[in-house]
């Protein structure tokens, strides 16, 4: 053990990169960092400079968060404007026809019957009595959110908003007020 200390002392004394600083028997040496560490350090600094210029915008190049947010908002406004123009291009007869097709194809007839008169599962959609409201917004909400407690799944993931709009228009404009054969007895509150 004593020999190891002597060897360490000899190696320290032979090392000429030492300063005149010694604390508690520990000599301070000047050991430069390896070249690969220095190279990695300078590459990191260069990368951070390029990153700062690109993403913090000098000059403002549209890559910063505020510019991206504004662009996304504008894009969403354009999509909503386009969608509202599409929806308004259909008249009620076209919406009713499209809604009837969706009503049949998406399986609404399984619970509400082929003519909307209802069956053991779903209520009658043709009479003046409604369980969840008879206004257009009420029907849209029922189609969108469903009534899981009654066995009706939500259709917001299955149908687009315009398709749900068409089905609601069909229910209120094409089914309500009709008298299908074997219609289910009235349920809910009478709407006027």
N, C-alpha and C positions, 0 to 999 in steps of 0.2 A: 504494500500500500504506500509506504514511504517512497519507494522507487518511482511509483506512478506520479506522485506529486513532484518529484525532482524532474522527471521527464517533461511534465507539463510546464514547470517553471522554465526549463531550458528551451522548450519550444516557444514560449511566450517571449523570452528574452531574445531569441533569434529572430523573431518576427519584427520587422522594422516599420510596420504600419501602425505602430502604437503611438498613442498620445501620452502626454505626461499625466494623465488622469488615472488615479488608482483609488478605488474605494473598497474598503473591507477586503482587501487582498485580491480584488478583481480589477484587472487592467482593461482599459477601454481600447479596442482595436478599431481600425478603419478598414472595414470590409466592404468593398463596392458590391452593388447588386449584380447578379449575372446579366450578361447581355440579352438573353432571351426575355428576362423580366422587364428590362428597360424597353426593349422593342415592343412587348405587349402593352406596356404603359403608354408609350407614344402612339400606338395604333388606337388604343382606347380613347385617348384625347382627340385624335383626328376624327374618329367616328362620331364622338359626341358633338364636335363642331359641325360636321356635315348634317347630323340629325337635327341639331338646333336650327340650322338654316332652313332645312327642308320642312320641318313640322311646326316651327314657331314663326315661320314666314318672314324672311328678310330678302327681298321685299315680299309683301303679302302675296302668296301664291295660291291661296284658296285651300291649303291643306290643313289649316288650323281648325280647332273644334267649332268655333263660332261660324266659320264659313261653311263647314260641312253640315252643321245644324240648319243654317239658313237654306242651303241647297235641298236638304231633305224635306224641309217644311214646304218649300216651293213645289217640289215634285209631288208631295202628298196633295197639295191644293189643286194641282193640275189633274191628278187622278180623280179626285172628288168631283171636280168640275166636269170631267169627261164622263164619269159615272152618272152624274145627275142629268147630263144631256142625253145619255143613252136611255135612262129610265123615263124621261119625259117624252121621248120620241114614240113610245107605245101608247096607243089610246086604250081605253078601258076594255073594249072588245078583244083586243090583242092580248092584254094582260089576263083576261078571264080565260081565253083559249090556252095561253101558255101555262097559266095556273092549273087548269084542268089536266093538262098533260103531265105536269109535275106531280099533282095530287095522285094521279093514277100510277105513274112510274115509280115514285118513291115509297109506295106502300101505304099511303094514307087510307086507301080503301079497305085495308085489312081491318082496321079498327073502327072506321067511320062509315063503312059500307060503300058500294060502288056509286050510289047516288047521294051519299052524305047523310043518310037517314039514321046512322048509328047502328050498333049491334050490342052484344053483351059486353064488349070491351069499351068502345068509345061512345061519346054522346052524339046526339042528333045535331047536325049543323044546319038543318033546314028550317027549324021552327023559330019562334020568337023568344025562346027561353035559352039563356046562356049561363054557364057555370062561371066562367072567368071573364066576363064582360063582352059586350057586343060592339064596341067601338073598334075602329081599324087598328089603333095602337094596342088595344087589348089582345086582339087576334095575332098581331105581329109578335107581341111579347110571348104569347103562348106557343107560337110556332118556334120562335128563337130559343126560349129557355126550356120549353117542354113542361110537362107536369110529371116528374119522376114518381111522385107519390101515387099517381093514378095510372102509371105505366106508359106515359108518353115521353119518349126520348127527346132531348133538345135537338133541333135541326140546324143550329148555328154552324156546326162543323160540316154538315152535309150539304146545305144549300147556301148559295150566296145571298146577300141582302136583297138583290133584285129578284131572285127566285122566290124568297120568302114573301116579298111584296106581291108577287104575282099570285102566289097561293092564297094569301090573305084577301086579295081582290076577288079571286075566284070564289072563296068561301062566302064573302059578304055580297058579291054581285051576281054570282052564278048559282049558289046553293041556297042561301037564305031566302025564305019565302016560298020555296018549292014544296011539293007534297009527294015525296017518294013512297012507293009501296012498302009496307012493313017498317015504317019509321018507328024509332024508339020513342017512348013516352017522354014528354017534356021534363027537363031537369034545370035547376037553377032559377034565376030571376028573369022575369019577363022584361025585354027591352022594347022600347017604343021608338 
